[in-house]
Amino acid sequence: MSFKTWWNTGKDVRVPNEGSASFKTLLNDDMSQLTRSNKAFEEGARGLKGLNPFKAFTPSMISTGPTPAVRQAFERTGKFIGSKFNPATAIMSTGLDAYGLTNYGLRKTGADKKLFDLGGTIYDFTRR
């Protein structure tokens, strides 16, 4: 099973349109799926009684995929970070053409500083 298939296992099943659901809805669903010991599960235990969070990392539980809350926490965080710190967006926002993306063009326009501020590294392959 590919990572993408595993990651999307159960998507939009427990929480319809989970991508737009509130975190309150997602967390309420997550709380209803707390992992319990087999004995506590069979007894219908509620609350903290019989919790066994380590059971969630057994192969049979991992194969069920992430919960909607976990999936959305990663996806929404990734989208936010990608929208704010995407190096391609930084380059395009400078309005540079192919010449401007050369080492000389980057230095001349000051885009090298913008990329460096984003944590990028600019290598000058023209110097030996």
N, CA, C and O of each residue as an XYZ file, in Angstrom:
512
protein
N       0.858     -1.168      0.000
C       0.000      0.000      0.000
C       0.908      1.237      0.000
O       1.840      1.330      0.799
N       0.632      2.166     -0.887
C       1.437      3.384     -0.951
C       1.099      4.302      0.220
O       0.051      4.169      0.851
N       2.007      5.232      0.495
C       1.766      6.181      1.591
C       0.508      6.992      1.318
O      -0.298      7.219      2.221
N       0.338      7.430      0.073
C      -0.838      8.250     -0.265
C      -2.139      7.477     -0.020
O      -3.104      8.032      0.505
N      -2.160      6.216     -0.396
C      -3.348      5.387     -0.174
C      -3.604      5.230      1.316
O      -4.737      5.373      1.776
N      -2.538      4.932      2.078
C      -2.689      4.782      3.523
C      -3.181      6.092      4.142
O      -4.101      6.092      4.959
N      -2.557      7.216      3.746
C      -2.897      8.524      4.321
C      -4.365      8.868      4.087
O      -5.001      9.469      4.953
N      -4.906      8.499      2.940
C      -6.293      8.837      2.606
C      -7.296      7.759      2.998
O      -8.481      7.882      2.691
N      -6.839      6.699      3.674
C      -7.753      5.656      4.136
C      -8.773      6.262      5.095
O      -8.400      6.835      6.119
N     -10.038      6.140      4.774
C     -11.106      6.645      5.633
C     -11.372      8.135      5.506
O     -12.163      8.685      6.271
N     -10.731      8.792      4.563
C     -10.928     10.231      4.417
C     -12.385     10.520      4.049
O     -12.950      9.860      3.177
N     -12.983     11.494      4.709
C     -14.364     11.940      4.495
C     -15.400     10.874      4.850
O     -16.562     10.998      4.462
N     -15.003      9.831      5.578
C     -15.961      8.794      5.979
C     -16.565      9.137      7.337
O     -17.781      9.293      7.451
N     -15.735      9.255      8.359
C     -16.237      9.563      9.708
C     -16.679     11.016      9.809
O     -17.677     11.319     10.462
N     -15.939     11.916      9.165
C     -16.269     13.344      9.182
C     -16.408     13.783      7.729
O     -15.398     13.976      7.052
N     -17.636     13.946      7.232
C     -17.823     14.379      5.842
C     -17.151     15.731      5.588
O     -17.208     16.626      6.432
N     -16.525     15.872      4.440
C     -15.814     17.107      4.077
C     -14.848     17.531      5.181
O     -14.848     18.683      5.616
N     -14.036     16.592      5.622
C     -13.150     16.879      6.752
C     -12.189     18.029      6.473
O     -11.720     18.677      7.409
N     -11.894     18.290      5.220
C     -10.999     19.392      4.873
C     -11.550     20.752      5.251
O     -10.785     21.699      5.434
N     -12.856     20.865      5.370
C     -13.454     22.151      5.744
C     -14.147     22.090      7.110
O     -14.758     23.067      7.542
N     -14.050     20.953      7.778
C     -14.674     20.807      9.099
C     -13.883     21.592     10.142
O     -12.674     21.780     10.007
N     -14.577     22.045     11.181
C     -13.904     22.786     12.251
C     -13.044     21.812     13.060
O     -13.303     20.609     13.094
N     -12.009     22.367     13.714
C     -11.177     21.511     14.551
C     -11.969     20.976     15.737
O     -11.653     19.902     16.249
N     -12.983     21.693     16.180
C     -13.829     21.206     17.266
C     -14.503     19.897     16.843
O     -14.510     18.923     17.596
N     -15.064     19.885     15.640
C     -15.702     18.674     15.117
C     -14.688     17.551     14.983
O     -14.963     16.411     15.356
N     -13.510     17.874     14.447
C     -12.466     16.864     14.252
C     -11.989     16.294     15.587
O     -11.791     15.085     15.707
N     -11.803     17.153     16.587
C     -11.323     16.688     17.887
C     -12.382     15.883     18.625
O     -12.054     14.926     19.326
N     -13.657     16.262     18.476
C     -14.729     15.455     19.084
C     -14.731     14.051     18.495
O     -14.903     13.070     19.219
N     -14.540     13.955     17.185
C     -14.470     12.643     16.543
C     -13.248     11.878     17.031
O     -13.318     10.670     17.261
N     -12.133     12.574     17.187
C     -10.901     11.939     17.662
C     -11.082     11.371     19.059
O     -10.617     10.269     19.351
N     -11.759     12.123     19.925
C     -11.984     11.663     21.298
C     -12.839     10.391     21.333
O     -12.695      9.557     22.226
N     -13.720     10.260     20.358
C     -14.562      9.065     20.332
C     -13.790      7.830     19.855
O     -14.290      6.708     19.931
N     -12.566      8.050     19.363
C     -11.772      6.933     18.852
C     -10.568      6.607     19.732
O      -9.634      5.948     19.275
N     -10.576      7.061     20.994
C      -9.439      6.782     21.866
C      -9.200      5.279     21.945
O     -10.143      4.492     22.017
N      -7.941      4.897     21.931
C      -7.574      3.485     21.937
C      -7.630      2.938     23.353
O      -7.070      3.519     24.283
N      -8.314      1.815     23.500
C      -8.475      1.178     24.807
C      -7.916     -0.243     24.767
O      -7.711     -0.825     23.702
N      -7.681     -0.774     25.948
C      -7.261     -2.171     26.016
C      -8.427     -3.029     25.518
O      -9.573     -2.580     25.515
N      -8.139     -4.247     25.105
C      -9.196     -5.141     24.615
C     -10.268     -5.357     25.679
O     -11.461     -5.359     25.378
N      -9.825     -5.542     26.944
C     -10.778     -5.778     28.031
C     -11.682     -4.559     28.238
O     -12.897     -4.703     28.377
N     -11.089     -3.359     28.259
C     -11.881     -2.138     28.462
C     -12.833     -1.918     27.297
O     -13.958     -1.457     27.487
N     -12.386     -2.245     26.099
C     -13.251     -2.079     24.924
C     -14.451     -3.012     25.014
O     -15.582     -2.599     24.757
N     -14.207     -4.270     25.379
C     -15.294     -5.250     25.502
C     -16.281     -4.861     26.607
O     -17.474     -5.143     26.503
N     -15.779     -4.212     27.667
C     -16.646     -3.787     28.772
C     -17.358     -2.474     28.468
O     -18.234     -2.057     29.226
N     -16.995     -1.821     27.375
C     -17.615     -0.546     27.016
C     -17.164      0.603     27.896
O     -17.930      1.529     28.163
N     -15.917      0.541     28.348
C     -15.383      1.568     29.254
C     -15.447      2.952     28.610
O     -15.300      3.104     27.397
N     -15.667      3.940     29.449
C     -15.724      5.339     29.013
C     -14.674      6.137     29.776
O     -14.102      5.644     30.748
N     -14.423      7.354     29.342
C     -13.475      8.217     30.036
C     -12.057      7.696     29.927
O     -11.659      7.140     28.903
N     -11.299      7.887     31.002
C      -9.891      7.490     30.990
C      -9.682      6.017     31.316
O      -8.580      5.492     31.151
N     -10.731      5.351     31.775
C     -10.604      3.951     32.175
C     -10.227      3.073     30.971
O     -10.889      3.083     29.934
N      -9.163      2.333     31.148
C      -8.763      1.377     30.127
C      -8.038      1.969     28.921
O      -7.828      1.272     27.928
N      -7.652      3.247     28.992
C      -6.929      3.826     27.861
C      -5.610      3.105     27.645
O      -4.907      2.776     28.601
N      -5.283      2.866     26.406
C      -4.029      2.217     26.050
C      -3.505      2.873     24.773
O      -3.633      2.301     23.690
N      -2.912      4.072     24.886
C      -2.471      4.793     23.684
C      -1.406      4.042     22.889
O      -1.273      4.268     21.687
N      -0.644      3.154     23.533
C       0.400      2.419     22.812
C      -0.187      1.434     21.808
O       0.462      1.072     20.826
N      -1.414      1.006     22.063
C      -2.077      0.065     21.149
C      -2.305      0.712     19.778
O      -2.411      0.014     18.770
N      -2.379      2.042     19.743
C      -2.602      2.747     18.481
C      -1.435      2.560     17.506
O      -1.579      2.812     16.310
N      -0.288      2.122     18.013
C       0.892      1.963     17.162
C       1.186      0.513     16.814
O       2.286      0.190     16.367
N       0.208     -0.358     17.016
C       0.363     -1.750     16.592
C       0.069     -1.826     15.099
O      -0.664     -0.983     14.582
N       0.614     -2.806     14.396
C       0.399     -2.891     12.945
C      -1.069     -2.890     12.529
O      -1.428     -2.282     11.521
N      -1.922     -3.572     13.303
C      -3.334     -3.623     12.905
C      -4.004     -2.258     13.039
O      -4.890     -1.928     12.250
N      -3.597     -1.466     14.017
C      -4.192     -0.139     14.193
C      -3.604      0.864     13.202
O      -4.320      1.717     12.679
N      -2.315      0.762     12.949
C      -1.674      1.684     12.002
C      -2.260      1.505     10.608
O      -2.377      2.470      9.852
N      -2.627      0.278     10.267
C      -3.157      0.023      8.925
C      -4.489      0.720      8.664
O      -4.920      0.817      7.515
N      -5.148      1.208      9.721
C      -6.434      1.890      9.529
C      -6.265      3.336      9.059
O      -7.244      3.999      8.714
N      -5.019      3.822      9.046
C      -4.763      5.190      8.594
C      -4.928      6.181      9.731
O      -5.379      5.817     10.817
N      -4.566      7.429      9.487
C      -4.675      8.444     10.538
C      -6.123      8.850     10.768
O      -6.985      8.642      9.914
N      -6.376      9.430     11.929
C      -7.718      9.949     12.198
C      -7.886     11.259     11.422
O      -6.895     11.880     11.039
N      -9.121     11.678     11.191
C      -9.334     12.940     10.475
C      -8.623     14.130     11.129
O      -8.104     14.998     10.428
N      -8.596     14.175     12.465
C      -7.949     15.303     13.151
C      -6.450     15.326     12.870
O      -5.883     16.386     12.601
N      -5.812     14.167     12.930
C      -4.365     14.096     12.662
C      -4.094     14.454     11.208
O      -3.187     15.231     10.908
N      -4.886     13.882     10.309
C      -4.691     14.148      8.876
C      -4.832     15.641      8.581
O      -4.010     16.209      7.862
N      -5.859     16.274      9.126
C      -6.084     17.695      8.851
C      -5.051     18.577      9.545
O      -4.689     19.628      9.015
N      -4.573     18.173     10.711
C      -3.532     18.954     11.385
C      -2.290     19.029     10.493
O      -1.697     20.098     10.347
N      -1.898     17.908      9.902
C      -0.731     17.903      9.013
C      -1.025     18.630      7.704
O      -0.218     19.445      7.256
N      -2.165     18.344      7.089
C      -2.469     18.948      5.786
C      -2.638     20.457      5.894
O      -2.111     21.195      5.062
N      -3.357     20.927      6.896
C      -3.583     22.368      7.028
C      -2.295     23.101      7.394
O      -2.046     24.203      6.905
N      -1.484     22.498      8.244
C      -0.202     23.110      8.592
C       0.692     23.161      7.360
O       1.343     24.174      7.104
N       0.726     22.076      6.600
C       1.539     22.041      5.386
C       1.105     23.080      4.368
O       1.945     23.725      3.740
N      -0.202     23.246      4.200
C      -0.703     24.251      3.262
C      -0.339     25.652      3.716
O       0.012     26.502      2.897
N      -0.421     25.901      5.027
C      -0.086     27.225      5.557
C       1.401     27.519      5.343
O       1.767     28.583      4.844
N       2.239     26.572      5.723
C       3.682     26.781      5.560
C       4.039     26.928      4.090
O       4.831     27.795      3.720
N       3.455     26.080      3.257
C       3.733     26.159      1.825
C       3.303     27.479      1.214
O       3.956     27.985      0.302
N       2.215     28.037      1.708
C       1.733     29.301      1.143
C       2.579     30.486      1.608
O       2.629     31.513      0.931
N       3.241     30.351      2.755
C       4.014     31.466      3.303
C       5.495     31.405      2.947
O       6.144     32.444      2.836
N       6.035     30.207      2.767
C       7.475     30.070      2.629
C       7.894     29.307      1.385
O       8.939     28.656      1.383
N       7.109     29.376      0.347
C       7.424     28.655     -0.879
C       8.497     29.411     -1.664
O       8.244     30.530     -2.110
N       9.693     28.829     -1.845
C      10.754     29.513     -2.581
C      10.348     29.867     -4.010
O      10.760     30.906     -4.526
N       9.550     29.023     -4.652
C       9.117     29.333     -6.013
C       8.282     30.600     -6.031
O       8.418     31.421     -6.939
N       7.423     30.767     -5.039
C       6.616     31.984     -4.939
C       7.520     33.194     -4.723
O       7.283     34.262     -5.286
N       8.551     33.022     -3.909
C       9.486     34.126     -3.656
C      10.186     34.546     -4.939
O      10.348     35.739     -5.198
N      10.602     33.573     -5.744
C      11.283     33.889     -7.013
C      10.327     34.580     -7.963
O      10.675     35.590     -8.576
N       9.105     34.037     -8.091
C       8.147     34.629     -9.025
C       7.748     36.034     -8.595
O       7.462     36.881     -9.441
N       7.726     36.293     -7.287
C       7.329     37.615     -6.816
C       8.355     38.690     -7.145
O       8.051     39.881     -7.084
N       9.571     38.272     -7.493
C      10.587     39.262     -7.870
C      10.368     39.762     -9.294
O      10.885     40.818     -9.661
N       9.611     39.024    -10.101
C       9.360     39.426    -11.483
C      10.555     39.220    -12.398
O      10.633     39.832    -13.463
N      11.485     38.366    -11.994
C      12.695     38.152    -12.793
C      12.421     37.231    -13.967
O      11.581     36.335    -13.888
N      13.147     37.464    -15.066
C      13.088     36.561    -16.209
C      14.260     35.581    -16.098
O      14.925     35.525    -15.064
N      14.512     34.814    -17.154
C      15.578     33.811    -17.115
C      16.931     34.455    -16.830
O      17.728     33.904    -16.071
N      17.198     35.609    -17.427
C      18.464     36.301    -17.175
C      18.552     36.723    -15.709
O      19.603     36.614    -15.078
N      17.449     37.198    -15.194
C      17.443     37.679    -13.822
C      17.682     36.590    -12.808
O      18.088     36.869    -11.679
N      17.433     35.331    -13.199
C      17.656     34.217    -12.286
C      19.096     33.747    -12.284
O      19.443     32.840    -11.527
N      19.949     34.344    -13.119
C      21.373     34.017    -13.067
C      21.955     34.644    -11.812
O      21.343     35.529    -11.213
N      23.134     34.189    -11.412
C      23.774     34.735    -10.213
C      23.916     36.246    -10.318
O      23.655     36.966     -9.354
N      24.327     36.728    -11.480
C      24.506     38.167    -11.669
C      23.181     38.905    -11.528
O      23.091     39.928    -10.850
N      22.157     38.368    -12.181
C      20.846     39.005    -12.123
C      20.262     39.023    -10.722
O      19.636     40.001    -10.314
N      20.467     37.946     -9.991
C      19.962     37.886     -8.614
C      20.626     38.950     -7.744
O      19.970     39.630     -6.955
N      21.951     39.077     -7.907
C      22.664     40.082     -7.104
C      22.276     41.491     -7.523
O      22.087     42.360     -6.672
N      22.155     41.725     -8.829
C      21.869     43.072     -9.332
C      20.494     43.563     -8.865
O      20.332     44.744     -8.559
N      19.512     42.670     -8.810
C      18.152     43.076     -8.433
C      17.899     42.989     -6.931
O      16.875     43.470     -6.446
N      18.810     42.387     -6.203
C      18.614     42.244     -4.755
C      17.794     41.017     -4.386
O      17.491     40.799     -3.212
N      17.432     40.213     -5.385
C      16.635     39.013     -5.096
C      17.448     37.994     -4.318
O      16.880     37.168     -3.603
N      18.778     38.038     -4.445
C      19.600     37.105     -3.685
C      19.383     37.284     -2.188
O      19.365     36.306     -1.440
N      19.218     38.529     -1.750
C      18.975     38.796     -0.332
C      17.606     38.256      0.084
O      17.463     37.701      1.173
N      16.591     38.418     -0.788
C      15.255     37.905     -0.463
C      15.293     36.390     -0.297
O      14.714     35.848      0.644
N      15.980     35.705     -1.221
C      16.066     34.250     -1.143
C      16.872     33.821      0.076
O      16.517     32.854      0.751
N      17.958     34.541      0.356
C      18.775     34.222      1.521
C      17.968     34.395      2.802
O      18.093     33.588      3.723
N      17.139     35.440      2.871
C      16.307     35.684      4.050
C      15.300     34.562      4.269
O      14.888     34.309      5.402
N      14.898     33.883      3.186
C      13.969     32.757      3.304
C      14.681     31.470      3.697
O      14.044     30.433      3.885
N      16.011     31.541      3.822
C      16.760     30.356      4.218
C      17.361     29.628      3.035
O      17.874     28.519      3.187
N      17.307     30.233      1.861
C      17.875     29.601      0.680
C      19.367     29.837      0.588
O      19.911     30.735      1.231
N      20.010     29.033     -0.207
C      21.435     29.189     -0.454
C      21.629     29.401     -1.932
O      21.070     28.671     -2.750
N      22.413     30.391     -2.278
C      22.693     30.673     -3.681
C      24.145     30.311     -3.945
O      25.055     30.859     -3.323
N      24.354     29.395     -4.862
C      25.701     28.987     -5.224
C      26.121     29.714     -6.483
O      25.367     29.800     -7.451
N      27.320     30.227     -6.455
C      27.863     30.901     -7.627
C      28.792     29.920     -8.334
O      29.952     29.766     -7.953
N      28.274     29.261     -9.360
C      29.055     28.268    -10.079
C      30.021     28.892    -11.076
O      30.814     28.188    -11.700
N      29.955     30.211    -11.225
C      30.870     30.861    -12.161
C      32.230     31.078    -11.520
O      33.219     31.254    -12.231
N      32.304     31.070    -10.194
C      33.576     31.227     -9.492
C      34.150     29.853     -9.189
O      33.421     28.904     -8.901
N      35.446     29.768     -9.260
C      36.093     28.457     -8.983
C      37.023     28.569     -7.815
O      37.654     27.584     -7.432
